[in-house]
């Protein structure tokens, strides 16, 4: 099994449209990413159903920085069997975290 850390960072220009989330999910599925950072989500609230719809069930943990009105917004999602994300720090336009290999990952 391949446990290389793969990170995708993408300016998605909005996650509100269902068709857009479907397109993102399709493309992310081809990357073997273990961490995905979506910028410019333009969403003030992101719930687990949006993450599931956008990225699929393998991305089972997430945190986000809400958009300010229709500007900004960051979604950071990861596969918890591969990585652990801790110590999130949120500022106006920045989300910073600590990334470590998940326990038991070779």
C-alpha positions as CSV (number, residue, x, y, z in Angstrom):
1,X,0.0,0.0,0.0
2,X,1.3,3.5,-0.9
3,X,1.5,5.8,2.1
4,X,3.2,8.8,0.4
5,X,1.8,12.1,1.5
6,X,0.0,13.8,-1.3
7,X,-1.5,17.3,-0.9
8,X,-3.9,19.1,-3.3
9,X,-4.4,22.8,-2.9
10,X,-7.0,24.3,-5.2
11,X,-8.7,27.7,-5.6
12,X,-12.2,26.4,-6.3
13,X,-14.0,29.8,-6.7
14,X,-17.0,28.6,-4.7
15,X,-18.5,25.3,-3.4
16,X,-22.1,26.3,-3.3
17,X,-23.2,24.7,-6.6
18,X,-23.8,20.9,-6.5
19,X,-22.4,20.5,-10.0
20,X,-19.2,22.2,-8.8
21,X,-18.8,19.8,-5.9
22,X,-19.3,16.8,-8.2
23,X,-16.6,18.1,-10.5
24,X,-14.2,18.6,-7.7
25,X,-14.9,15.1,-6.3
26,X,-14.3,13.6,-9.6
27,X,-10.9,15.3,-10.1
28,X,-9.8,14.8,-6.5
29,X,-10.5,11.1,-6.9
30,X,-7.7,10.9,-9.6
31,X,-5.0,12.4,-7.3
32,X,-4.6,9.8,-4.5
33,X,-4.4,12.9,-2.2
34,X,-4.4,12.4,1.6
35,X,-4.9,16.1,2.3
36,X,-7.0,18.5,0.3
37,X,-7.0,22.3,0.9
38,X,-9.8,24.1,-1.0
39,X,-9.4,27.9,-1.1
40,X,-12.1,30.5,-1.9
41,X,-15.0,28.2,-0.9
42,X,-17.2,31.3,-0.5
43,X,-19.1,29.4,2.3
44,X,-19.6,30.7,5.8
45,X,-20.6,27.3,7.1
46,X,-19.3,23.9,5.9
47,X,-20.9,20.8,7.4
48,X,-19.9,17.2,7.0
49,X,-22.4,16.6,4.3
50,X,-20.7,19.2,2.1
51,X,-17.4,17.6,2.7
52,X,-18.8,14.1,1.9
53,X,-20.5,15.5,-1.2
54,X,-17.3,17.3,-2.4
55,X,-14.5,14.8,-1.4
56,X,-16.1,11.5,-0.6
57,X,-16.1,9.3,2.5
58,X,-12.3,8.7,2.6
59,X,-11.8,12.3,3.7
60,X,-13.3,11.7,7.1
61,X,-12.0,14.7,9.1
62,X,-11.8,18.4,8.3
63,X,-11.6,21.9,9.6
64,X,-12.4,25.1,7.9
65,X,-12.1,28.9,7.9
66,X,-15.4,30.5,7.1
67,X,-15.8,32.9,4.2
68,X,-16.5,36.6,5.0
69,X,-19.7,37.1,3.1
70,X,-18.9,36.0,-0.4
71,X,-15.1,36.3,0.0
72,X,-12.6,33.7,1.1
73,X,-13.1,30.5,2.9
74,X,-10.8,27.6,3.3
75,X,-11.6,23.9,3.7
76,X,-8.9,21.6,4.9
77,X,-9.9,17.9,4.8
78,X,-7.8,14.7,5.3
79,X,-7.8,11.0,5.5
80,X,-7.3,10.2,9.2
81,X,-5.9,6.8,8.5
82,X,-3.0,8.5,6.7
83,X,-2.4,11.8,8.6
84,X,-3.3,13.6,11.8
85,X,-4.0,17.3,11.7
86,X,-3.7,19.1,15.0
87,X,-3.2,22.6,16.5
88,X,-5.3,24.6,14.0
89,X,-4.6,28.3,14.1
90,X,-7.2,30.5,12.4
91,X,-6.5,34.1,11.4
92,X,-8.5,36.4,9.1
93,X,-7.2,34.8,5.9
94,X,-5.0,31.9,7.0
95,X,-5.4,28.4,8.4
96,X,-2.3,26.9,9.9
97,X,-2.0,23.3,11.3
98,X,0.5,20.7,12.4
99,X,0.5,17.6,10.1
100,X,1.9,14.2,11.3
101,X,1.7,10.7,10.0
102,X,-1.2,8.7,11.5
103,X,-0.3,6.2,14.2
104,X,0.5,2.9,12.6
105,X,1.2,4.3,9.2
106,X,4.5,2.9,7.9
